[in-house]
Every structure is written in structure tokens, then in C-alpha cells.
Amino acid sequence: MLIRNHHADFGSPLLPEDAEMLSIAAAAEVERQLSRRDNHRPTPLHSLPALAGELDVGAILVKDEGHRLGLGSFKALGGSYAVIRLVLDEARKQTGRDVDIDDLARDDVRAVAREMTFGCATDGNHGRSVAMGAQLVGAKSVIFVHAGVSQKRIDAIADYGAEIVRVEGTYDDSVEFAARACDERGWTVVSDTSWPGYEYIPGLVMQGYMALLCEALREIGTPPTHVFVQAGVGGIAAATAGHLALRYGKARPRFVVVEPARAACLLETAKAGHPVKVAHGEPTVMAMLECYEPSLVAWRILSRVACAFMTVEEEDAVSIMNRLARPKGSDPAIVAGESGGVGLAGLVTVAGDRNMRAALGLDASSRILVINTEGATDPERYEDLVGLAPAEVAGALSVERV
């Protein structure tokens, strides 16, 4: 299903606070701080000429976040960045001194961090990022996981020294539980979704995501004509769409939000014209996107700058994982987790439908950017769905820069 954005706010400027959060200056500061991380490397940008020919489009470019900061997910940019920023904020307040990223090892800053505990709910990747950030600064972390989070993902979070708390129900249930528990104990909740009165920290998380887009745009040179990005609560989609709107104005690419059909809270919100919580039904294979209520800040941004909202089916997500693992022609092999290739799956769906192509102006000259948001963050699940171990695919990977 695909619907165009008919919201009354569509095409209007971002609110000032959102424009400041996603500005070019803010993105530059994110990259400056990221450059101080010991294991930071820009992630690869792949071109898929064979698939572009099959879909009758000009070019397909994939920003591959499966290589990000040792976490294998774009989430490494959000939660850990927010934790670092929050420690620096608190250290400035307590010490009365100027504190920057280069001061994280200073004794007085470490003393502040040791007294801080960061908590969050997670489907897997965000919690791992928060735990990594807490370990980096010397703080504590408590991560709340719902029943759908695999043991492999839980173990990966615990490897960063996090305390794990299991919560019954869905991701949304764990978000509510984590918020209450952190409030009762005086911990700082670092959520990638927002609700009334809680926007600053999710904004920091979204800010962190801009680094991947800035890297991609520098390497591409000529801006893409279309961008397809998957969404759970909407953070990465809103950060990407909002920054593109600020950077390019009316000349920005056409932006499409892609969700699992079984958890399409943003598409249903777009239909209703206001945030809605969709009913929890059968779980989706796209585990990192199984969210049933949108982030309010993300929706506020997407209502203004997203051109369309669409869904993909379970088999679409698995099919694109397999296609990327077994490429044709000169396309490189790419390890994409269950949620990683969903934006590309959306493009494949649109390209095969004449009406959808026309609605989005997709043609043989279109240059499309998508994001592989995660690698095989659950290797056993990946092998079940693809029939190959991640290492077998990675061994065949030839990183050809555009």
C-alpha cells in the first residue's frame, strides 16, 4: 500500500525547534564529535547497477550501516551520541566549567558520569547503543527488553555492561515501563521515541542519525531524486527527511517512508491526519521496526516533509535480504538484517507498479538513495532467513565506492 501525504502541514516549514535540531550546523557538530571516537569510520556507500537496470531506474545507492561503530546498525549513532551529550551537559552544570567531547576522560567529568544511570526500552539495537555510550563515559545503563527481543540481541547488549530488565508485552509496553521505572529511580531515560513533555533527548538521538546522511551526500555529489527510508517510531526517517528539506529546500528529493504492513503506525497516522496507535497483531519479521505508535516529534516532521507513506509485506523483507546476499551482475554482496533492507524493498515494490511509479515520478533517470539500517545483528536469525552465514556473504562483499 502507498498513500501520498495530504496532511494540511505538508510543504510547510519545520517548526523552529525541529529546524535547529536537524540543521546543517547541528549535523556538523555531530560529525565533529563522532570524529573523536576511536572506532569511527565512515560506512560504505554501494551502487547497485544491475538492480537499477532491472527496475528501470537510473541508479540505486545503498548507505550500508552494517559497518557502524562495531554495532552493525545506524542506531550506534543515536543512543550513544545522546548519552555522551547528556553527560557533557551535566558535567558543565555541576563543574561550572566548559566541557567538550575531548574532556570525557577528565577526572571531574568521569566523576559526574559515574553517578548517572541511563535507561531505555529497545528492540535490540537502540539499547545496545545506549549501553555502549554509557560504558564509554563510565556511566551505568539499564536496558528494558520486551518478549520479542531475541536472546542473541540481549546478550549483545549485556556485553556492554548493561543490566537487563525483561518486560512483558510489546515494544510500546516496554517504553512505558522503562519511562516509569527511570522516573521512580531518578535515572535518565534515553528513548528514541517522544511523547508530550519528552522531546529533548529523542531529539539528540535523531541528531546523531544525521551523520550517516552527511557522509552519503558528500560521496554521492549530485543529490538523489528519491529517498526511501524504513520506519519504526519514525526517528531515522524524520531525521533524514528533515535534514534533506533544510539542506535542499524545494529542490529536495522525494521522500518515502516504508513500514511493515503488520506495524504501520505512521501510514495509519498519515491516513488519520493525527498520531494513532495501531493494534498489536501477528509479529513482523522486521523486528527492529515492530512499533505500534509513532514518535510525536518524528510525526511532526514527517507530516511536513514526507511525500508518501507505504508498507511492505513479510516476504518482501526476506526477499531483499536474499537478493542483497546473492547479488547479480556487478552489484556487491551486502549483509542486511531483517529490517535493514526494508527501504530498498519499498523501492522494488514501487518500481514494479505502474501507478506507484507515476505517483512518485519514478523513471529511468531517477537516482535513489536507501539505507541498509542494520547488518546481521542476530546472526542465527539471519542464517535462518537467508540460508547463508553472515561471514559467507561478507566474504564475497566487494566494497565499490560510488
C-alpha positions, 0 to 999 in steps of 0.5 A: 500500500502507498498513500501520498501525504495530504496532511494540511502541514505538508510543504510547510516549514519545520517548526523552529525547534525541529529546524535547529535540531536537524540543521546543517550546523547541528549535523556538523557538530555531530560529525565533529564529535563522532570524529573523536571516537576511536572506532569511527569510520565512515560506512560504505556507500554501494551502487547497485547497477544491475538492480537499477537496470532491472527496475528501470531506474537510473541508479540505486545507492545503498548507505550500508550501516552494517559497518557502524561503530562495531554495532552493525546498525545506524542506531550506534549513532543515536543512543550513544551520541545522546548519552555522551551529550547528556553527560557533557551537559551535566558535567558543565552544570555541576563543574561550572566549567566548559566541557567538550567531547575531548574532556570525557576522560577528565577526572571531574567529568568521569566523576559526574558520569559515574553517578548517572544511570541511563535507561531505555526500552529497545528492540535490540539495537537502540539499547545496545547503543545506549549501553555502549555510550554509557560504558564509554563515559563510565556511566551505568545503563539499564536496558528494558527488553520486551518478549520479542527481543531475541536472546542473541540481541540481549546478550549483545547488549549485556556485553556492554555492561548493561543490566537487563530488565525483561518486560512483558508485552510489546515494544510500546509496553516496554517504553512505558515501563522503562519511562516509569521505572527511570522516573521512580529511580531518578535515572535518565531515560534515553528513548528514541521515541517522544511523547508530550513533555519528552522531546529533548533527548529523542531529539539528540538521538535523531541528531546523531542519525544525521551523520550517516546522511552527511557522509552519503551526500558528500560521496554521492555529489549530485543529490538523489531524486528519491529517498526511501527510508524504513520506519519504526517510531519514525526517528531515522526517517524524520531525521533524514527527511528533515535534514534533506528539506533544510539542506535542499529546500524545494529542490529536495528529493522525494521522500518515502517512508516504508513500514511493515504492513503488520506495524504501520503506525505512521501510514495509519497516522498519515491516513488519520491526519493525527498520531494513532496507535495501531493494534498489536497483531501477528509479529513482523519479521522486521523486528527492529521496526515492530512499533505500534505508535509513532514518535510525536516529534518524528510525526511532526516532521514527517507530516511536513516533509514526507511525500508518501507513506507505504508498507511492505509485506513479510516476504518482501523483507526476506526477499531483499535480504536474499537478493542483497546476499546473492547479488547479480551482475556487478552489484556487491554482496551486502549483509542486511538484517531483517529490517535493514533492507526494508527501504530498498524493498519499498523501492522494488515494490514501487518500481514494479507498479505502474501507478506507484511509479507515476505517483512518485515520478519514478523513471529511468533517470531517477537516482535513489538513495536507501539505507541498509539500517542494520547488518546481521545483528542476530546472526542465527536469525539471519542464517535462518532467513537467508540460508547463508552465514553472515561471514559467507556473504561478507566474504564475497562483499566487494566494497565499490565506492560510488 
